[in-house]
Amino acid sequence: MRVIDQTLELDCAKQPVSVSARLAGILAPLAALFRGYRNRRAINGLTELDDYQLRDIGLTRADIASALLTSTFFEDPSPQLTDSARRRWRLSIFRSYID
């Protein structure tokens, strides 16, 4: 028997996808849409806070307005607010080292 006549059967075939994995794949976009809607409602609730309360959590009214206006209805604006608060916190830490 020649070397080229020998073959090795590898089980590289794609495994069948389970029903739960298919269901999760279908429901994941719906869950993300619901999460974005819920976060958008919570961000709208932040507009009722006064400036001192917003400053305590590291935000300004401009941050909230920017996050709501720059994201589409289907996007979650909360990561933008998180980034704004973290940038402001890092800047305050940097300023405290300089002083």
Gaussian input, Z-matrix of N, CA and C with variables (Angstrom, degrees):
# hf/3-21g

backbone

0 1
 N
 C     1     B1
 C     2     B2     1     A1
 N     3     B3     2     A2     1     D1
 C     4     B4     3     A3     2     D2
 C     5     B5     4     A4     3     D3
 N     6     B6     5     A5     4     D4
 C     7     B7     6     A6     5     D5
 C     8     B8     7     A7     6     D6
 N     9     B9     8     A8     7     D7
 C    10    B10     9     A9     8     D8
 C    11    B11    10    A10     9     D9
 N    12    B12    11    A11    10    D10
 C    13    B13    12    A12    11    D11
 C    14    B14    13    A13    12    D12
 N    15    B15    14    A14    13    D13
 C    16    B16    15    A15    14    D14
 C    17    B17    16    A16    15    D15
 N    18    B18    17    A17    16    D16
 C    19    B19    18    A18    17    D17
 C    20    B20    19    A19    18    D18
 N    21    B21    20    A20    19    D19
 C    22    B22    21    A21    20    D20
 C    23    B23    22    A22    21    D21
 N    24    B24    23    A23    22    D22
 C    25    B25    24    A24    23    D23
 C    26    B26    25    A25    24    D24
 N    27    B27    26    A26    25    D25
 C    28    B28    27    A27    26    D26
 C    29    B29    28    A28    27    D27
 N    30    B30    29    A29    28    D28
 C    31    B31    30    A30    29    D29
 C    32    B32    31    A31    30    D30
 N    33    B33    32    A32    31    D31
 C    34    B34    33    A33    32    D32
 C    35    B35    34    A34    33    D33
 N    36    B36    35    A35    34    D34
 C    37    B37    36    A36    35    D35
 C    38    B38    37    A37    36    D36
 N    39    B39    38    A38    37    D37
 C    40    B40    39    A39    38    D38
 C    41    B41    40    A40    39    D39
 N    42    B42    41    A41    40    D40
 C    43    B43    42    A42    41    D41
 C    44    B44    43    A43    42    D42
 N    45    B45    44    A44    43    D43
 C    46    B46    45    A45    44    D44
 C    47    B47    46    A46    45    D45
 N    48    B48    47    A47    46    D46
 C    49    B49    48    A48    47    D47
 C    50    B50    49    A49    48    D48
 N    51    B51    50    A50    49    D49
 C    52    B52    51    A51    50    D50
 C    53    B53    52    A52    51    D51
 N    54    B54    53    A53    52    D52
 C    55    B55    54    A54    53    D53
 C    56    B56    55    A55    54    D54
 N    57    B57    56    A56    55    D55
 C    58    B58    57    A57    56    D56
 C    59    B59    58    A58    57    D57
 N    60    B60    59    A59    58    D58
 C    61    B61    60    A60    59    D59
 C    62    B62    61    A61    60    D60
 N    63    B63    62    A62    61    D61
 C    64    B64    63    A63    62    D62
 C    65    B65    64    A64    63    D63
 N    66    B66    65    A65    64    D64
 C    67    B67    66    A66    65    D65
 C    68    B68    67    A67    66    D66
 N    69    B69    68    A68    67    D67
 C    70    B70    69    A69    68    D68
 C    71    B71    70    A70    69    D69
 N    72    B72    71    A71    70    D70
 C    73    B73    72    A72    71    D71
 C    74    B74    73    A73    72    D72
 N    75    B75    74    A74    73    D73
 C    76    B76    75    A75    74    D74
 C    77    B77    76    A76    75    D75
 N    78    B78    77    A77    76    D76
 C    79    B79    78    A78    77    D77
 C    80    B80    79    A79    78    D78
 N    81    B81    80    A80    79    D79
 C    82    B82    81    A81    80    D80
 C    83    B83    82    A82    81    D81
 N    84    B84    83    A83    82    D82
 C    85    B85    84    A84    83    D83
 C    86    B86    85    A85    84    D84
 N    87    B87    86    A86    85    D85
 C    88    B88    87    A87    86    D86
 C    89    B89    88    A88    87    D87
 N    90    B90    89    A89    88    D88
 C    91    B91    90    A90    89    D89
 C    92    B92    91    A91    90    D90
 N    93    B93    92    A92    91    D91
 C    94    B94    93    A93    92    D92
 C    95    B95    94    A94    93    D93
 N    96    B96    95    A95    94    D94
 C    97    B97    96    A96    95    D95
 C    98    B98    97    A97    96    D96
 N    99    B99    98    A98    97    D97
 C   100   B100    99    A99    98    D98
 C   101   B101   100   A100    99    D99
 N   102   B102   101   A101   100   D100
 C   103   B103   102   A102   101   D101
 C   104   B104   103   A103   102   D102
 N   105   B105   104   A104   103   D103
 C   106   B106   105   A105   104   D104
 C   107   B107   106   A106   105   D105
 N   108   B108   107   A107   106   D106
 C   109   B109   108   A108   107   D107
 C   110   B110   109   A109   108   D108
 N   111   B111   110   A110   109   D109
 C   112   B112   111   A111   110   D110
 C   113   B113   112   A112   111   D111
 N   114   B114   113   A113   112   D112
 C   115   B115   114   A114   113   D113
 C   116   B116   115   A115   114   D114
 N   117   B117   116   A116   115   D115
 C   118   B118   117   A117   116   D116
 C   119   B119   118   A118   117   D117
 N   120   B120   119   A119   118   D118
 C   121   B121   120   A120   119   D119
 C   122   B122   121   A121   120   D120
 N   123   B123   122   A122   121   D121
 C   124   B124   123   A123   122   D122
 C   125   B125   124   A124   123   D123
 N   126   B126   125   A125   124   D124
 C   127   B127   126   A126   125   D125
 C   128   B128   127   A127   126   D126
 N   129   B129   128   A128   127   D127
 C   130   B130   129   A129   128   D128
 C   131   B131   130   A130   129   D129
 N   132   B132   131   A131   130   D130
 C   133   B133   132   A132   131   D131
 C   134   B134   133   A133   132   D132
 N   135   B135   134   A134   133   D133
 C   136   B136   135   A135   134   D134
 C   137   B137   136   A136   135   D135
 N   138   B138   137   A137   136   D136
 C   139   B139   138   A138   137   D137
 C   140   B140   139   A139   138   D138
 N   141   B141   140   A140   139   D139
 C   142   B142   141   A141   140   D140
 C   143   B143   142   A142   141   D141
 N   144   B144   143   A143   142   D142
 C   145   B145   144   A144   143   D143
 C   146   B146   145   A145   144   D144
 N   147   B147   146   A146   145   D145
 C   148   B148   147   A147   146   D146
 C   149   B149   148   A148   147   D147
 N   150   B150   149   A149   148   D148
 C   151   B151   150   A150   149   D149
 C   152   B152   151   A151   150   D150
 N   153   B153   152   A152   151   D151
 C   154   B154   153   A153   152   D152
 C   155   B155   154   A154   153   D153
 N   156   B156   155   A155   154   D154
 C   157   B157   156   A156   155   D155
 C   158   B158   157   A157   156   D156
 N   159   B159   158   A158   157   D157
 C   160   B160   159   A159   158   D158
 C   161   B161   160   A160   159   D159
 N   162   B162   161   A161   160   D160
 C   163   B163   162   A162   161   D161
 C   164   B164   163   A163   162   D162
 N   165   B165   164   A164   163   D163
 C   166   B166   165   A165   164   D164
 C   167   B167   166   A166   165   D165
 N   168   B168   167   A167   166   D166
 C   169   B169   168   A168   167   D167
 C   170   B170   169   A169   168   D168
 N   171   B171   170   A170   169   D169
 C   172   B172   171   A171   170   D170
 C   173   B173   172   A172   171   D171
 N   174   B174   173   A173   172   D172
 C   175   B175   174   A174   173   D173
 C   176   B176   175   A175   174   D174
 N   177   B177   176   A176   175   D175
 C   178   B178   177   A177   176   D176
 C   179   B179   178   A178   177   D177
 N   180   B180   179   A179   178   D178
 C   181   B181   180   A180   179   D179
 C   182   B182   181   A181   180   D180
 N   183   B183   182   A182   181   D181
 C   184   B184   183   A183   182   D182
 C   185   B185   184   A184   183   D183
 N   186   B186   185   A185   184   D184
 C   187   B187   186   A186   185   D185
 C   188   B188   187   A187   186   D186
 N   189   B189   188   A188   187   D187
 C   190   B190   189   A189   188   D188
 C   191   B191   190   A190   189   D189
 N   192   B192   191   A191   190   D190
 C   193   B193   192   A192   191   D191
 C   194   B194   193   A193   192   D192
 N   195   B195   194   A194   193   D193
 C   196   B196   195   A195   194   D194
 C   197   B197   196   A196   195   D195
 N   198   B198   197   A197   196   D196
 C   199   B199   198   A198   197   D197
 C   200   B200   199   A199   198   D198
 N   201   B201   200   A200   199   D199
 C   202   B202   201   A201   200   D200
 C   203   B203   202   A202   201   D201
 N   204   B204   203   A203   202   D202
 C   205   B205   204   A204   203   D203
 C   206   B206   205   A205   204   D204
 N   207   B207   206   A206   205   D205
 C   208   B208   207   A207   206   D206
 C   209   B209   208   A208   207   D207
 N   210   B210   209   A209   208   D208
 C   211   B211   210   A210   209   D209
 C   212   B212   211   A211   210   D210
 N   213   B213   212   A212   211   D211
 C   214   B214   213   A213   212   D212
 C   215   B215   214   A214   213   D213
 N   216   B216   215   A215   214   D214
 C   217   B217   216   A216   215   D215
 C   218   B218   217   A217   216   D216
 N   219   B219   218   A218   217   D217
 C   220   B220   219   A219   218   D218
 C   221   B221   220   A220   219   D219
 N   222   B222   221   A221   220   D220
 C   223   B223   222   A222   221   D221
 C   224   B224   223   A223   222   D222
 N   225   B225   224   A224   223   D223
 C   226   B226   225   A225   224   D224
 C   227   B227   226   A226   225   D225
 N   228   B228   227   A227   226   D226
 C   229   B229   228   A228   227   D227
 C   230   B230   229   A229   228   D228
 N   231   B231   230   A230   229   D229
 C   232   B232   231   A231   230   D230
 C   233   B233   232   A232   231   D231
 N   234   B234   233   A233   232   D232
 C   235   B235   234   A234   233   D233
 C   236   B236   235   A235   234   D234
 N   237   B237   236   A236   235   D235
 C   238   B238   237   A237   236   D236
 C   239   B239   238   A238   237   D237
 N   240   B240   239   A239   238   D238
 C   241   B241   240   A240   239   D239
 C   242   B242   241   A241   240   D240
 N   243   B243   242   A242   241   D241
 C   244   B244   243   A243   242   D242
 C   245   B245   244   A244   243   D243
 N   246   B246   245   A245   244   D244
 C   247   B247   246   A246   245   D245
 C   248   B248   247   A247   246   D246
 N   249   B249   248   A248   247   D247
 C   250   B250   249   A249   248   D248
 C   251   B251   250   A250   249   D249
 N   252   B252   251   A251   250   D250
 C   253   B253   252   A252   251   D251
 C   254   B254   253   A253   252   D252
 N   255   B255   254   A254   253   D253
 C   256   B256   255   A255   254   D254
 C   257   B257   256   A256   255   D255
 N   258   B258   257   A257   256   D256
 C   259   B259   258   A258   257   D257
 C   260   B260   259   A259   258   D258
 N   261   B261   260   A260   259   D259
 C   262   B262   261   A261   260   D260
 C   263   B263   262   A262   261   D261
 N   264   B264   263   A263   262   D262
 C   265   B265   264   A264   263   D263
 C   266   B266   265   A265   264   D264
 N   267   B267   266   A266   265   D265
 C   268   B268   267   A267   266   D266
 C   269   B269   268   A268   267   D267
 N   270   B270   269   A269   268   D268
 C   271   B271   270   A270   269   D269
 C   272   B272   271   A271   270   D270
 N   273   B273   272   A272   271   D271
 C   274   B274   273   A273   272   D272
 C   275   B275   274   A274   273   D273
 N   276   B276   275   A275   274   D274
 C   277   B277   276   A276   275   D275
 C   278   B278   277   A277   276   D276
 N   279   B279   278   A278   277   D277
 C   280   B280   279   A279   278   D278
 C   281   B281   280   A280   279   D279
 N   282   B282   281   A281   280   D280
 C   283   B283   282   A282   281   D281
 C   284   B284   283   A283   282   D282
 N   285   B285   284   A284   283   D283
 C   286   B286   285   A285   284   D284
 C   287   B287   286   A286   285   D285
 N   288   B288   287   A287   286   D286
 C   289   B289   288   A288   287   D287
 C   290   B290   289   A289   288   D288
 N   291   B291   290   A290   289   D289
 C   292   B292   291   A291   290   D290
 C   293   B293   292   A292   291   D291
 N   294   B294   293   A293   292   D292
 C   295   B295   294   A294   293   D293
 C   296   B296   295   A295   294   D294

   B1=1.4347
   B2=1.5225
   B3=1.2924
   B4=1.4569
   B5=1.5263
   B6=1.3024
   B7=1.4565
   B8=1.5231
   B9=1.3188
   B10=1.4557
   B11=1.5306
   B12=1.3175
   B13=1.4566
   B14=1.5319
   B15=1.3098
   B16=1.4542
   B17=1.5361
   B18=1.2687
   B19=1.4668
   B20=1.5217
   B21=1.2554
   B22=1.4483
   B23=1.5217
   B24=1.2870
   B25=1.4549
   B26=1.5208
   B27=1.2991
   B28=1.4559
   B29=1.5190
   B30=1.2706
   B31=1.4533
   B32=1.5331
   B33=1.3015
   B34=1.4569
   B35=1.5255
   B36=1.2817
   B37=1.4647
   B38=1.5248
   B39=1.2652
   B40=1.4519
   B41=1.5231
   B42=1.3194
   B43=1.4505
   B44=1.5270
   B45=1.3037
   B46=1.4686
   B47=1.5279
   B48=1.3051
   B49=1.4619
   B50=1.5210
   B51=1.3181
   B52=1.4583
   B53=1.5295
   B54=1.3013
   B55=1.4629
   B56=1.5201
   B57=1.3186
   B58=1.4655
   B59=1.5302
   B60=1.3258
   B61=1.4641
   B62=1.5270
   B63=1.3225
   B64=1.4681
   B65=1.5157
   B66=1.3341
   B67=1.4609
   B68=1.5219
   B69=1.3286
   B70=1.4654
   B71=1.5230
   B72=1.3169
   B73=1.4602
   B74=1.5150
   B75=1.3100
   B76=1.4604
   B77=1.5218
   B78=1.3311
   B79=1.4600
   B80=1.5273
   B81=1.3208
   B82=1.4632
   B83=1.5275
   B84=1.3369
   B85=1.4712
   B86=1.5277
   B87=1.3256
   B88=1.4586
   B89=1.5255
   B90=1.3142
   B91=1.4631
   B92=1.5281
   B93=1.3278
   B94=1.4644
   B95=1.5261
   B96=1.3187
   B97=1.4567
   B98=1.5258
   B99=1.3253
   B100=1.4591
   B101=1.5177
   B102=1.3465
   B103=1.4542
   B104=1.5262
   B105=1.3309
   B106=1.4641
   B107=1.5158
   B108=1.3350
   B109=1.4670
   B110=1.5245
   B111=1.3289
   B112=1.4666
   B113=1.5326
   B114=1.3355
   B115=1.4630
   B116=1.5210
   B117=1.3302
   B118=1.4675
   B119=1.5348
   B120=1.3269
   B121=1.4658
   B122=1.5244
   B123=1.3224
   B124=1.4689
   B125=1.5250
   B126=1.3289
   B127=1.4646
   B128=1.5230
   B129=1.3229
   B130=1.4690
   B131=1.5180
   B132=1.3176
   B133=1.4649
   B134=1.5175
   B135=1.3166
   B136=1.4695
   B137=1.5231
   B138=1.3160
   B139=1.4622
   B140=1.5295
   B141=1.3327
   B142=1.4579
   B143=1.5251
   B144=1.3297
   B145=1.4590
   B146=1.5206
   B147=1.3271
   B148=1.4657
   B149=1.5321
   B150=1.3265
   B151=1.4676
   B152=1.5264
   B153=1.3317
   B154=1.4614
   B155=1.5275
   B156=1.3184
   B157=1.4643
   B158=1.5260
   B159=1.3270
   B160=1.4623
   B161=1.5282
   B162=1.3120
   B163=1.4562
   B164=1.5343
   B165=1.3445
   B166=1.4689
   B167=1.5262
   B168=1.3123
   B169=1.4687
   B170=1.5263
   B171=1.3172
   B172=1.4602
   B173=1.5095
   B174=1.3230
   B175=1.4646
   B176=1.5235
   B177=1.3144
   B178=1.4629
   B179=1.5262
   B180=1.3068
   B181=1.4676
   B182=1.5322
   B183=1.3165
   B184=1.4654
   B185=1.5286
   B186=1.3343
   B187=1.4690
   B188=1.5209
   B189=1.3134
   B190=1.4671
   B191=1.5236
   B192=1.3161
   B193=1.4659
   B194=1.5236
   B195=1.3124
   B196=1.4635
   B197=1.5280
   B198=1.3200
   B199=1.4676
   B200=1.5169
   B201=1.3121
   B202=1.4627
   B203=1.5271
   B204=1.3231
   B205=1.4576
   B206=1.5268
   B207=1.3173
   B208=1.4672
   B209=1.5197
   B210=1.3137
   B211=1.4675
   B212=1.5267
   B213=1.3076
   B214=1.4538
   B215=1.5242
   B216=1.3235
   B217=1.4525
   B218=1.5276
   B219=1.3109
   B220=1.4560
   B221=1.5255
   B222=1.3208
   B223=1.4643
   B224=1.5220
   B225=1.3049
   B226=1.4568
   B227=1.5338
   B228=1.3367
   B229=1.4725
   B230=1.5212
   B231=1.3215
   B232=1.4604
   B233=1.5351
   B234=1.3416
   B235=1.4744
   B236=1.5257
   B237=1.3159
   B238=1.4626
   B239=1.5248
   B240=1.3272
   B241=1.4577
   B242=1.5235
   B243=1.3120
   B244=1.4632
   B245=1.5234
   B246=1.3199
   B247=1.4710
   B248=1.5248
   B249=1.3227
   B250=1.4679
   B251=1.5173
   B252=1.3233
   B253=1.4673
   B254=1.5223
   B255=1.3271
   B256=1.4671
   B257=1.5194
   B258=1.3390
   B259=1.4735
   B260=1.5229
   B261=1.3202
   B262=1.4634
   B263=1.5242
   B264=1.3370
   B265=1.4567
   B266=1.5232
   B267=1.3476
   B268=1.4645
   B269=1.5232
   B270=1.3157
   B271=1.4573
   B272=1.5221
   B273=1.3250
   B274=1.4629
   B275=1.5243
   B276=1.3325
   B277=1.4683
   B278=1.5228
   B279=1.3296
   B280=1.4578
   B281=1.5272
   B282=1.3132
   B283=1.4648
   B284=1.5104
   B285=1.3275
   B286=1.4737
   B287=1.5285
   B288=1.3233
   B289=1.4549
   B290=1.5226
   B291=1.3251
   B292=1.4679
   B293=1.5185
   B294=1.3228
   B295=1.4796
   B296=1.4742
   A1=108.63
   A2=114.92
   A3=119.88
   A4=110.24
   A5=114.46
   A6=120.47
   A7=110.47
   A8=116.97
   A9=118.93
   A10=112.45
   A11=117.25
   A12=120.60
   A13=112.27
   A14=116.18
   A15=119.40
   A16=109.72
   A17=114.29
   A18=119.34
   A19=109.07
   A20=114.88
   A21=121.40
   A22=107.42
   A23=115.88
   A24=119.99
   A25=109.13
   A26=115.56
   A27=121.06
   A28=108.64
   A29=114.78
   A30=119.07
   A31=108.49
   A32=116.03
   A33=121.85
   A34=112.19
   A35=115.59
   A36=118.58
   A37=109.66
   A38=114.02
   A39=120.18
   A40=109.61
   A41=114.57
   A42=119.29
   A43=109.31
   A44=117.58
   A45=119.34
   A46=110.96
   A47=115.29
   A48=121.21
   A49=108.79
   A50=115.37
   A51=119.51
   A52=110.35
   A53=115.04
   A54=121.12
   A55=110.52
   A56=116.59
   A57=119.34
   A58=111.40
   A59=117.58
   A60=120.56
   A61=110.70
   A62=117.08
   A63=120.01
   A64=111.12
   A65=116.12
   A66=120.28
   A67=111.11
   A68=116.01
   A69=120.01
   A70=110.69
   A71=117.67
   A72=121.02
   A73=112.60
   A74=116.38
   A75=120.41
   A76=111.08
   A77=116.85
   A78=120.67
   A79=113.97
   A80=118.92
   A81=121.51
   A82=112.44
   A83=120.41
   A84=118.53
   A85=113.03
   A86=116.82
   A87=119.30
   A88=111.57
   A89=116.11
   A90=120.14
   A91=110.76
   A92=117.54
   A93=121.07
   A94=110.85
   A95=117.00
   A96=120.99
   A97=110.88
   A98=117.11
   A99=120.85
   A100=111.34
   A101=117.38
   A102=121.32
   A103=110.82
   A104=116.96
   A105=120.30
   A106=111.93
   A107=117.28
   A108=121.02
   A109=110.69
   A110=116.85
   A111=120.68
   A112=110.99
   A113=116.84
   A114=120.41
   A115=111.48
   A116=117.05
   A117=120.19
   A118=110.88
   A119=116.65
   A120=120.19
   A121=110.97
   A122=116.81
   A123=120.70
   A124=110.75
   A125=117.07
   A126=120.50
   A127=110.26
   A128=117.11
   A129=119.05
   A130=110.97
   A131=117.36
   A132=120.88
   A133=112.43
   A134=117.58
   A135=120.55
   A136=111.95
   A137=117.03
   A138=119.17
   A139=111.68
   A140=117.43
   A141=120.63
   A142=112.75
   A143=117.75
   A144=121.26
   A145=110.21
   A146=115.62
   A147=117.83
   A148=109.40
   A149=115.92
   A150=120.78
   A151=112.56
   A152=117.36
   A153=119.95
   A154=111.44
   A155=116.44
   A156=119.95
   A157=110.97
   A158=116.36
   A159=119.57
   A160=110.99
   A161=116.82
   A162=120.20
   A163=110.69
   A164=116.70
   A165=119.54
   A166=112.18
   A167=117.25
   A168=119.07
   A169=111.87
   A170=116.70
   A171=120.76
   A172=114.86
   A173=117.70
   A174=120.95
   A175=111.21
   A176=114.49
   A177=121.47
   A178=107.82
   A179=115.57
   A180=119.50
   A181=110.71
   A182=116.29
   A183=120.07
   A184=111.23
   A185=116.90
   A186=120.17
   A187=111.04
   A188=116.41
   A189=120.90
   A190=110.24
   A191=116.26
   A192=119.47
   A193=111.02
   A194=117.13
   A195=121.01
   A196=111.08
   A197=116.86
   A198=119.92
   A199=111.22
   A200=117.32
   A201=120.05
   A202=111.95
   A203=117.28
   A204=119.73
   A205=113.71
   A206=117.58
   A207=119.10
   A208=113.25
   A209=117.98
   A210=119.37
   A211=109.39
   A212=114.84
   A213=119.27
   A214=109.09
   A215=115.98
   A216=120.07
   A217=111.52
   A218=117.49
   A219=121.33
   A220=113.02
   A221=118.24
   A222=121.68
   A223=109.99
   A224=115.23
   A225=121.91
   A226=108.42
   A227=118.92
   A228=120.07
   A229=114.06
   A230=118.64
   A231=119.86
   A232=114.11
   A233=121.40
   A234=117.87
   A235=113.08
   A236=117.90
   A237=120.18
   A238=110.75
   A239=116.44
   A240=119.62
   A241=111.18
   A242=116.32
   A243=120.06
   A244=110.49
   A245=116.85
   A246=120.56
   A247=111.23
   A248=117.61
   A249=121.04
   A250=111.08
   A251=116.83
   A252=120.36
   A253=110.88
   A254=117.64
   A255=120.10
   A256=111.72
   A257=116.80
   A258=119.59
   A259=110.46
   A260=117.32
   A261=120.98
   A262=110.28
   A263=117.88
   A264=121.34
   A265=110.43
   A266=116.60
   A267=119.20
   A268=111.58
   A269=116.44
   A270=120.13
   A271=111.15
   A272=117.65
   A273=119.93
   A274=110.80
   A275=117.33
   A276=120.33
   A277=110.12
   A278=116.70
   A279=120.97
   A280=110.54
   A281=117.48
   A282=121.11
   A283=111.68
   A284=117.79
   A285=120.06
   A286=110.71
   A287=119.34
   A288=121.83
   A289=111.71
   A290=115.89
   A291=119.39
   A292=110.53
   A293=117.75
   A294=121.00
   A295=113.48
   D1=133.34
   D2=179.76
   D3=-83.88
   D4=163.08
   D5=179.82
   D6=-67.52
   D7=-36.32
   D8=-177.98
   D9=-73.50
   D10=-14.64
   D11=177.36
   D12=-82.44
   D13=-17.67
   D14=-179.53
   D15=-84.84
   D16=133.76
   D17=176.38
   D18=-125.65
   D19=153.46
   D20=179.76
   D21=-117.83
   D22=121.22
   D23=-179.89
   D24=-84.14
   D25=114.66
   D26=176.24
   D27=-103.38
   D28=137.00
   D29=179.33
   D30=-87.40
   D31=70.55
   D32=-178.85
   D33=-97.65
   D34=4.52
   D35=-178.58
   D36=-65.03
   D37=151.22
   D38=-179.15
   D39=-68.69
   D40=132.00
   D41=179.16
   D42=-73.67
   D43=144.20
   D44=178.87
   D45=-64.76
   D46=142.45
   D47=-178.89
   D48=-83.29
   D49=133.17
   D50=-178.08
   D51=-74.03
   D52=164.49
   D53=-179.55
   D54=-65.18
   D55=-39.39
   D56=-179.80
   D57=-66.94
   D58=-35.72
   D59=177.34
   D60=-67.88
   D61=-38.51
   D62=176.42
   D63=-64.94
   D64=-42.71
   D65=179.32
   D66=-63.91
   D67=-40.92
   D68=177.64
   D69=-63.86
   D70=-37.91
   D71=178.09
   D72=-66.41
   D73=-31.41
   D74=178.54
   D75=-78.31
   D76=-39.36
   D77=-175.16
   D78=-83.75
   D79=-17.00
   D80=-177.61
   D81=-60.09
   D82=-46.39
   D83=177.70
   D84=-64.31
   D85=-34.96
   D86=177.73
   D87=-67.66
   D88=-38.42
   D89=177.43
   D90=-66.02
   D91=-39.26
   D92=178.07
   D93=-65.63
   D94=-38.83
   D95=177.79
   D96=-65.01
   D97=-43.65
   D98=177.93
   D99=-64.34
   D100=-41.10
   D101=179.13
   D102=-63.10
   D103=-41.28
   D104=177.45
   D105=-64.22
   D106=-40.36
   D107=177.40
   D108=-64.35
   D109=-43.11
   D110=179.71
   D111=-64.08
   D112=-42.22
   D113=178.99
   D114=-67.65
   D115=-36.17
   D116=177.54
   D117=-63.64
   D118=-39.65
   D119=177.10
   D120=-65.03
   D121=-39.50
   D122=178.46
   D123=-65.88
   D124=-38.35
   D125=178.55
   D126=-67.99
   D127=-37.41
   D128=174.12
   D129=-61.66
   D130=-32.07
   D131=175.90
   D132=-68.23
   D133=-25.88
   D134=177.90
   D135=-66.56
   D136=-23.92
   D137=-179.62
   D138=-67.70
   D139=-17.39
   D140=178.59
   D141=-81.13
   D142=-13.13
   D143=178.30
   D144=-75.91
   D145=151.90
   D146=176.49
   D147=-83.93
   D148=173.92
   D149=-173.15
   D150=-63.74
   D151=-34.22
   D152=179.82
   D153=-67.39
   D154=-40.28
   D155=178.25
   D156=-67.24
   D157=-38.75
   D158=176.92
   D159=-64.80
   D160=-38.97
   D161=179.44
   D162=-65.06
   D163=-32.86
   D164=177.68
   D165=-62.66
   D166=-32.87
   D167=178.69
   D168=-96.26
   D169=5.39
   D170=173.12
   D171=85.27
   D172=25.32
   D173=-178.11
   D174=-126.05
   D175=164.07
   D176=172.06
   D177=-126.73
   D178=168.21
   D179=177.58
   D180=-63.65
   D181=-32.45
   D182=178.48
   D183=-65.71
   D184=-36.54
   D185=176.76
   D186=-62.40
   D187=-43.28
   D188=-178.71
   D189=-66.44
   D190=-46.43
   D191=179.99
   D192=-63.19
   D193=-40.02
   D194=179.59
   D195=-64.86
   D196=-42.66
   D197=-179.72
   D198=-64.90
   D199=-39.44
   D200=-179.02
   D201=-73.62
   D202=-34.79
   D203=-176.54
   D204=-82.54
   D205=-30.26
   D206=-176.60
   D207=-86.49
   D208=-16.01
   D209=178.89
   D210=-97.92
   D211=146.12
   D212=176.88
   D213=-78.14
   D214=174.81
   D215=-178.45
   D216=-63.06
   D217=-31.62
   D218=-176.05
   D219=-88.81
   D220=-3.69
   D221=178.86
   D222=-98.03
   D223=152.71
   D224=177.71
   D225=-91.64
   D226=117.06
   D227=-177.96
   D228=-81.75
   D229=-5.85
   D230=-175.52
   D231=-65.12
   D232=-34.03
   D233=176.53
   D234=-62.28
   D235=-30.75
   D236=177.56
   D237=-66.30
   D238=-40.30
   D239=178.23
   D240=-67.75
   D241=-38.07
   D242=177.58
   D243=-62.62
   D244=-43.95
   D245=178.35
   D246=-63.22
   D247=-40.61
   D248=179.17
   D249=-63.23
   D250=-44.93
   D251=179.82
   D252=-65.13
   D253=-39.85
   D254=179.23
   D255=-67.62
   D256=-40.28
   D257=177.36
   D258=-61.59
   D259=-43.61
   D260=-179.46
   D261=-65.53
   D262=-37.81
   D263=178.72
   D264=-66.53
   D265=-44.76
   D266=179.03
   D267=-62.74
   D268=-38.92
   D269=178.26
   D270=-64.35
   D271=-39.45
   D272=178.80
   D273=-67.43
   D274=-37.42
   D275=176.78
   D276=-65.48
   D277=-42.53
   D278=179.19
   D279=-62.72
   D280=-42.13
   D281=179.20
   D282=-66.00
   D283=-34.21
   D284=179.65
   D285=-69.24
   D286=-29.35
   D287=176.51
   D288=-73.42
   D289=-31.86
   D290=-179.37
   D291=-73.10
   D292=-37.39
   D293=-177.99
   D294=-73.16

